[in-house]
């Protein structure tokens, strides 16, 4: 099996080639076609098996296909990737940026332990994909700097770990702000 056989767009295939991705891992081979078809997913795989690409590539393809619509004002997040830690937020955002290097999509990361000012500025400039930790996202929601009413795709990355860390109340508050018509992708 190849990435080409999964139905990915040429811009994504080019970025994968730049990153020396040659063959999809089992989680990618199973998840990508299902996500591209618009199915909700719950995926589980060991660390290092390519879960970020498994949810990130279909997410990017869907957003890129819909990005032909003219923007009216600053873009609100169309995809939300919720992660348990700042380290994972940085890692996921870096991967998504790498996969989207030939697309016109903006990725922003917000997490605790960093200044709110630059994060607010990034959100004001407009974002297509928001990678966030629950606590800091709630801080931004309460300030009005993060609005989730345009989210089309929701990813709970390492959802089991977020639950283990006691983020269930925060996750419920965040999910209550995400429109009901969204494509959830759950990975752990």
Secondary structure, 3 states (H helix, E strand, C coil): CCCHHHCCCHHHHHHHHHCCCCCCCHHHHHHHHHHHCCCCEEECCCCCCCHHHHHHHHHHHHHHHHCCCCCCCCCCCCEEEEECCHHHHHHHHHHHHHHCCCCCCCEEEECCCCCHHHHHHHHHHCCCEEEEEHHHHHHHHHHCCCCCCCCCEEEEECHHHHHHCCCHHHHHHHHCCCCCCCEEEEEC
